[in-house]
Amino acid sequence: MTAQALPLLILASASPRRLALLDQIGIHPHLVIAPDIDESVLPHEQPLDYAKRVALAKAQAVFAHYPDARVLAADTVVSCGRRVLPKACDEHTAHHCLWRLSGKRHRVITAVALLQGDRVKLKAVTTIVRFARLTQADIDWYIATGEWEGKAGGYAIQGAAQSFIAFISGSVSNVIGLPLDVVRGWLVRD
């Protein structure tokens, strides 16, 4: 009896960090496709619900074109209370996010979706992070690094922003953009 080949694995993401995280655990998608979906937060939408909805929508957008593949997608959200902080697209937004996070605890939620055949797996992982109190000089220095560009909440924990972390509870890879324990369990152990 021969082992059945697994279907094509597609990462539905524009994030080079997610691809790098998968590479760290020996998972190499056959294709990487950035889905084109509306990622707007709906009125009164809670951060957890938002992350799950967007991760599933990303997976479904790619799966519609590759129904015989396994499609993995994720969405990472930084939230203060019930508010979803934006992905920093400019220095002003990054500055605003960093001031909001200064000296406070926040949640980083990454929802992961895996579609294969008629199976849908969807899970959200939350990591709690607390920033030290930041000065204007701290924020100016970090903005000058450029690491904030395109990052949820205006920071990348895998870079210089590590120096702002006073406390973390949970998965660091989740904050970077992919909870590796969940993904490895789905793709390697299941």
Buried (B, 14 or more C-beta within 10 A) or exposed (E): EEEEEEBEBBBBBBBEBBBEBBEEBEBEBEEBBEBEBEEEBEEEBBBBBBBBBBBBBBBBBBBEEBEEBBBBBBBBBBBBEEEBBBBBEEBEBBBBBBEBBBEEBBBBBBBBBBBBEEEEBBBBBBBEBBBBEBEEEBBEEBBEEEBBBBBBBBBBBBBBBEEBBEEBEBBBBBBBBBBBEBBBEBBEEE
